[in-house]
């Protein structure tokens, strides 16, 4: 897969955000009288837009879901942001791709302000030409919209040389909708079945497999 422009998802692809995201969701649900003790039950929130997840998994209406997001961010902005860890070897992989002449970008459904803080915290921000994400009012949150935003902001028009790398079906489907290739990574939170059924062009078992694929 000889691509020049590489767009990376953040959660489950560059970093493992399980603790921070699940604790933030737990905090938000508690406000609504819903107690979830097992954080593993909340891993389904990693990847998709938060509003969709609150509506799908807990039956919230749109207004209630937006309120849940506001409460989620109370915890996330203060603590959850840093209850996170970079995947082992990710910096080395990104550096090897840069040395190979690739241009690296981030396209995340997480609000861009948080994307930038997290990447700076882990000293990964210098690897990317642009770090794109959702806006805070949730109007740009679907993966296809974020991809289009990154492409436009960076002046990328050669879609045949562009690829989206991510761990959930939303990354793959967003890539398809915008006309670019996709790599599904299996070390994150999406299963082989999920990524295959979504139509990922290639699958990467481990983070170091990205060096050979890309």
N, C-alpha and C positions, 0 to 999 in steps of 0.2 A: 504494500500500500504506500506508494510514493507520493505523499501529499506535502504541500509546502506550508499550509496554514492549519495549525492544530488547535482546536477549541476543546478545552477541558472543563468538565463538570468539577465542582468542588467537593461537596459532601459524598463520601463513599468512593471517590476517585483520587483526590489529592490528599484528603484528610479523613480520619475516622471521627465523626461528630457524635457518635452514639450517646455518650453520657450527657453532653450539653443539650442536645435536641430532646431526648426523652425526658430529662428532668424539667425542661421548659414546658413540654406538653403536660407532664404530670402536674406541674404548678398551675397551669391554665385550667385543666380539667377540674382540679380541686376547687377552684372558684365557683364552678357550676355544680358542686356537690358530688363529683364523680371521683372516686378514689381508685387509683391503679397502682398497686404496690410493685408488680413485676414490670420493670422498665423494658424488658424484652418485648412485651406486648405492644409497645409504642414505637418499635423500629419501623413500622409501616409509614411513619411520618417522615422518614429520612428520604429525601429525594423529591417527592411531589410537592406542588404548591400547598401551603398550610391550609388555606381555605377549603380546598378540595378534600383534604384529609379529614378535617373536622366534620365536614358535611357527610362524607362517605362512611367514616368509621363510627361516628357518634351521633349521626342524624341531626346535626345542627342546621338551622336555617341560615340563609346568607348573612343576615344581620348579626345573629348570634356567633357565627363563625368569625366575622370581622372583630367582634368584641373579644373572642377567644385569642385571636392573633395579637391584639393589643396587650392582653394579659401575658401571653407567651413571651412577648418582647420585653416585658418588665424584668423577667428572670434572665432571659437570654442576653440582653444588653449588659447586664451587671455581672453575671456569672457564667451562663451557658456558653457564651462566646469562647471562653478559654477552657472549658471542659471538653477538650478536643485534642487530637494528636495527629501529627503528620505521619503518613504511612512510611514505614522503614524503606529507605532507598529512593524515595520520591525525588529528593533533590538531585541525586546522582543521575537519575533517569532524565530529568528535565535538562540538566546540564549537557548530557550526551546528545540530546535532540538539538539543543542550541548549537553545539559544536558541529553538528551535521548540517547546519544551515536552515533549520526549521524555524518558523515564526510561531510563537506560542501565545495563546489567549485563554481567558477564562470566560465561560458562559454558564452562569449559575442561576437557579430560581430563588436563591437566597438574596435578600436585599443587598444591593451593591455596597452600601456603607459597611455592612458586616463582612462581606466578601473581602474587601480591602483590608479591614482590620485583622482578620484571621490570617490572611496570606502574609501580611507584614509581621504579625506575631511569630509566625514560623519561619520568617526570613526567606519566603518563597516569592515574594512580590517582584524581586529583581529579575525573575525568570520570564516574566510576562510583559508583552508590549501593551496589553490592555486587559483590565480585569472588570468584566461586565456582569451585572446581576439584575435582579428585579428592582422596581422602584417601591418606595415605602407604602404607597397607596394601593398596591396590588393591581395596577392597570397593565403593567409589564411584568408578568410572572410566569406565563406559560413558556415552556422551553423554546418553542418555535419563535415566539416573540423576542425572547432574550437573544437567540441566535441571530435573528434579523438585525437586532439592535447592534450587536457586536460587529457584524459584517458591515453595516452602514457606517458606524463610528470609525472603523478602521479602513474603510475604502476597499474592502475585499470583494471583488466581483468575479473572480475565476473560481466558480463553485466546484469544478472538477478537481481542483487542487486543495480542496478544503475538507476537513473531517471533524466530526464531533466525537469526543471520547467520554463515556460515562457509564454508570453502573445500573441505571434503571431504564425501564421501557420508555419513560418520558424523554430521555436523551435521544434514544433511537428514533422514536416517532417524531420528535422535533427536527431531527436531522432530515428525515424523509420529507417532512412538510416543507422544508426550506431547500430541498434539492441537493443536499450534501451527503457524503458517505458517513458511516458510523462504525465505531469500535465499542463493543460492550465489554466491560471489565468484570471479571467474576470474583474479585477479591473484595468487592463492596457489598451492597445490600440487595442487589437484584440477582435472581437465580438464572441459571443457564436457560431454563424453560422460558422465563419471562423475556429475556433478551432475544432468544431465538425466535419466539413467537412474534415479537415486535419487529423482527426483520433486520437485526444487526448484521452488517456486512462481514465483520470479523469479531471473534471473541479472544480476549486475553485472559489467561488463567491467573497470571501473577503480574505485578507491576513491572518487573524487569522484562516481561515479554513485549512491552510497548516499545522498547528499544529496537527489537528485531522487526516488529510489525510496521513501525513508522519510519 
